[in-house]
Amino acid sequence: MTKQTLGLDNNLRDYLLSVSVREPEILMQLRQETAQHPMAIMQIAPEQGQLMSLLVQLIGAKKTLEVGVFTGYSALVVALALPPDAKVVACDISEEYTQIARRYWEKAGVSHKIDLHIAPAVETLDKLIQTELETFDFAFIDADKSAYDDYYERCLQLVRPGGLIAIDNVLWFGRVAQEEVQDNRTKKIRALNAKLHQDARVNISLVPVGDGLMLAQKKHSL
């Protein structure tokens, strides 16, 4: 979320897509089907998906984590970029939305890579913490905004030193910069952004792609 990068007019975005995005047909099909969904705004932009694909390849990821699946585009884009023996642990609470995801994962031939957990994400992450500390290379957070800090703290324990956490929607349609906007989700995202800015445990970069993607690399010495 969102379906395209904030702040680009249609002309410039069309140009950006035409010279940079190499979207496999299966991803395009999933994105087009999701565009008809009542909650289509939850779909990440293809330019963001391609960035995530490049990032997991750059860090040599083999084990990744996803908090918030929706119709499965982000999990699919990562799974396609990973080697054959890799693993994606995906967390969501919706059987309905993830039925679409499962169908496309199967069609793309990557369903064997993706371990989907249908349960509150905090429960799944807490179970993983018991046995899989610092074993994940990459984590993507794109779920309930009011729980972002809970997800971040748990993912930080699960990601290895040098691993990467990507947090979606940190610009929140521009609302984070509008002081008059004081709803709970906006305040939670503002607070997390401020926390990450000062968090000595990670190196960070806020990339203005999609709705804002915060990249946090776990330092080797905490």
C-alpha positions in Angstrom: 0.0 0.0 0.0 -0.2 2.2 -2.0 -0.5 1.0 -5.5 1.9 3.6 -6.8 4.6 5.9 -5.5 3.4 9.1 -3.8 4.2 12.4 -5.3 4.7 11.3 -8.9 2.3 12.6 -11.6 1.0 10.0 -14.0 3.3 11.1 -16.8 6.5 10.7 -14.7 5.3 7.5 -13.1 4.5 6.0 -16.5 8.0 6.9 -17.6 9.5 5.4 -14.4 7.7 2.1 -15.0 8.6 2.0 -18.7 12.4 2.3 -18.1 12.8 0.4 -14.8 10.2 -2.1 -13.9 10.7 -5.7 -15.2 7.5 -7.3 -13.8 7.1 -11.0 -14.6 3.8 -11.9 -16.1 2.6 -13.8 -13.1 3.1 -10.7 -10.9 1.3 -8.6 -13.4 -1.6 -11.0 -13.4 -1.8 -11.0 -9.6 -1.6 -7.2 -9.5 -4.4 -6.8 -12.1 -6.6 -9.2 -10.2 -6.0 -7.5 -6.9 -6.9 -4.1 -8.5 -10.5 -5.4 -8.7 -10.5 -6.2 -5.0 -12.4 -3.9 -2.6 -9.2 -3.5 -0.6 -7.0 -3.0 -3.6 -5.3 0.0 -2.0 -3.4 -2.5 0.2 -1.5 -3.7 -2.8 2.2 -2.5 -3.0 3.4 -0.8 -6.1 5.4 -2.8 -8.7 8.3 -0.4 -8.4 8.4 -1.2 -4.7 8.2 -4.9 -5.3 11.1 -4.7 -7.7 13.2 -2.8 -5.1 12.5 -5.5 -2.6 13.4 -8.2 -5.1 16.8 -6.5 -5.7 17.4 -6.0 -2.0 17.0 -9.7 -1.1 19.3 -10.7 -3.9 21.9 -8.1 -2.9 22.0 -9.5 0.7 22.0 -13.1 -0.5 18.8 -13.9 1.4 17.7 -17.4 1.9 15.3 -17.1 4.7 12.8 -14.2 4.9 9.8 -13.1 7.0 6.7 -11.3 6.0 4.2 -9.7 8.4 1.0 -9.0 6.4 0.3 -10.9 3.2 -3.0 -9.7 1.7 -3.2 -11.3 -1.8 0.4 -12.3 -1.8 2.2 -9.9 -4.2 5.1 -9.0 -1.9 5.6 -12.6 -0.8 5.6 -13.7 -4.4 8.0 -11.1 -5.6 10.4 -12.1 -2.8 10.0 -15.8 -3.4 10.7 -15.4 -7.1 14.0 -13.7 -6.2 15.1 -16.3 -3.7 17.1 -19.5 -4.6 15.2 -22.8 -4.9 16.0 -23.9 -1.3 14.9 -20.7 0.3 12.1 -20.1 2.7 9.5 -17.3 3.3 7.6 -17.4 6.6 4.5 -15.4 6.0 2.0 -14.1 8.6 -1.6 -13.1 8.1 -5.0 -13.4 9.8 -7.1 -13.6 6.7 -8.0 -17.0 5.0 -10.0 -15.0 2.5 -7.3 -12.7 1.2 -4.6 -15.4 1.3 -6.6 -17.8 -0.8 -5.7 -15.6 -3.7 -2.1 -15.6 -2.6 -1.9 -19.4 -2.4 -3.4 -19.7 -5.9 -0.7 -17.4 -7.4 2.1 -19.0 -5.4 1.1 -22.4 -6.7 0.8 -21.0 -10.3 4.3 -19.4 -10.0 5.8 -22.7 -8.7 7.0 -21.2 -5.5 4.4 -22.4 -3.0 7.0 -24.9 -1.6 9.1 -21.9 -0.5 6.3 -20.1 1.4 5.2 -21.2 4.9 2.0 -19.3 5.6 0.8 -18.9 9.2 -2.8 -17.8 9.7 -2.8 -16.3 13.2 -2.2 -13.0 14.8 1.3 -12.0 13.7 2.6 -11.3 17.2 1.7 -14.9 18.2 3.6 -16.3 15.2 6.6 -14.1 15.8 6.8 -15.0 19.5 6.8 -18.7 18.6 9.6 -18.1 16.1 11.6 -16.2 18.7 11.7 -19.3 20.9 13.7 -21.3 18.3 14.8 -19.1 15.4 16.5 -16.0 16.8 18.8 -14.2 14.3 18.2 -16.7 11.6 16.3 -14.5 9.1 18.0 -12.5 6.4 15.1 -10.1 5.5 11.8 -9.1 7.0 9.0 -7.1 5.5 6.4 -5.4 7.7 3.1 -4.4 6.1 0.2 -5.1 8.5 -1.8 -3.4 11.3 -0.1 0.0 11.6 -1.0 0.3 15.3 1.1 -2.7 16.0 4.1 -1.7 13.9 6.4 -1.2 16.9 5.6 -4.6 18.3 6.4 -6.2 14.9 9.6 -4.2 14.5 10.9 -5.2 17.9 10.2 -8.9 17.2 11.6 -8.8 13.7 14.8 -7.2 15.1 15.3 -10.2 17.3 14.6 -12.6 14.4 16.8 -11.0 11.8 20.5 -11.8 11.7 23.2 -9.1 12.2 23.6 -7.5 8.8 20.0 -8.5 7.9 17.4 -6.1 6.7 14.0 -5.0 7.9 11.7 -3.2 5.4 8.7 -1.4 6.9 5.9 -0.2 4.5 3.7 2.9 4.7 6.0 5.0 6.8 4.9 8.1 4.9 1.2 7.1 5.4 -0.2 9.1 2.4 1.6 12.2 3.7 -0.4 12.2 6.9 2.7 11.8 9.1 3.8 15.3 8.1 0.4 16.9 8.8 0.4 17.9 12.5 -3.4 18.3 12.6 -3.8 14.6 11.8 -3.9 12.8 15.2 -5.6 9.5 14.7 -4.0 6.4 16.4 -2.4 4.8 13.3 -0.8 8.1 12.2 0.6 8.7 15.6 1.9 5.2 15.9 3.7 5.5 12.5 5.1 8.9 13.5 6.4 7.5 16.8 8.1 4.5 15.1 9.7 6.8 12.5 11.1 9.0 15.3 12.2 5.9 17.2 14.0 4.5 14.2 15.8 7.8 13.6 17.4 7.5 17.0 17.8 3.7 17.2 21.5 2.8 17.5 20.8 -0.8 16.8 20.2 -0.3 13.1 21.4 1.7 10.1 18.4 3.3 8.3 17.2 4.8 5.1 13.7 6.0 4.4 13.1 5.5 0.7 10.2 7.5 -0.8 8.9 4.6 -3.0 5.3 3.5 -2.7 3.9 5.0 0.5 7.4 5.2 2.0 9.6 2.3 2.8 11.9 2.4 5.8 14.9 0.2 5.5 16.6 -0.8 8.8 19.8 -2.9 8.7 20.6 -4.7 12.0 24.1 -3.7 13.1 26.6 -6.4 13.8 27.2 -5.1 17.3 24.2 -4.2 19.4 
